[in-house]
């Protein structure tokens, strides 16, 4: 889900309420695109809605890089450890794999009877 604001008031059939202009609303990108398309298709009935559009409010938050995380070094270390992962894995996934596979060996051998 993402957070959007629309530039004009509209009645949302799925939310079953009026959404005010500039009010933050949570929905999928697909749904926001659908709303804009539907409203613009009716702009001949509702004057002033030809330029109906949205602005995504949470986009910058999602793209904020983790300054303390070296993605390439993490991928190299996982390869050294023999851990398989997708090349396009998210940073969080890479971090979790590193934490999981860099456990001290004594812990890995617990319970094997040796």
N, C-alpha and C positions, 0 to 999 in steps of 0.2 A: 504494500500500500504506500501511496505517496500523498503529499499534502499540496493542495492547489488553492488558488483564489481566482475567481472569475471577475471580469471587468464590469458585469452588469448582473442585476437580480434575475433569477430564473426559478421556475418551479421544477424541482427534481422528482421525477416519478418513482425512482428507486428509493430515495431517502424519504419520500412522502412529506416533503416540506419545501418551503421557499428558501432558497439560498441567496443571501444578500451579497451584493457586490463587495469584493475584498474580504469576505469572510473565509477564514481557513476551513477547508473541507478535505477530509481524507477519503480517497478512492484510488482505484487503479488508474494507470496511465491510459489503458484501453477505454475505461469508462469515461474519463475526462475528454478524450478525443471524440467519443460517441456523443457526449453532451454537446460539445461545440458543433459537431456535424449536424445533429438534430435541430439545434437552435438556428443555425445559419440557414438550414433548408426551409425554415419557417419564417425567415426574415421578411418575406413579402407580406405576411400577415401582421408581423410585429415590427414596426418601423424602428430603426435605430439599432437593430441587432445584427446588421451586416458585418460589423467588426467585433462580434462576440468572440472572446478568447479567454484563455487562462494563463496563469503564471505558476510555475511549479516552485513551491517555497522550500522544499527540503533537498533540492538537487545539490546545493553547495555542501551540505553536511555529508552526503554520501560520498562525495569525491574528495574529501579532505584526506590527504595522504598521512600515513603514520610516519612521522619524521624519524622516529627511533628504530624503525624496522628496515633492515636491509634485505629486500626480497631476493636478490640474486645470491647473496651469501647463504640465505636460508635454503634456497633450492639446491645450491651446491652441497651444503651439509647433508641434506636429506638424501641426495644421490650417493654421497660417501657412505651413508648409513645403510644404503640399499633399500630405501623406502620408495615405493612407487606412489606417484601423485600426478594429477593432471597439470599440464604446463600452464593452464589458465586458472589454477586454483586460487582462491581468495587468500589474502594475507592472513586472515584469521585461521583458515584451514592449515596453512603452512606453519603457523605458530603452534597450533594444537598438535600437529604431527611431530614437530621438533620436541615439544614437551613430552610427548608420549614415548618417543624413541631415544631420547637422550637420558633415560633413567640409568642410574648406576647399575652395573652388571649384578652386583650382589642382590639387588631387589628383583632382578629378572629371574634369578635362580631360586628364589624362595619357594619352598614347597615341592621341589623336584626330587627330594630325597638324597641329594648328594652333599 
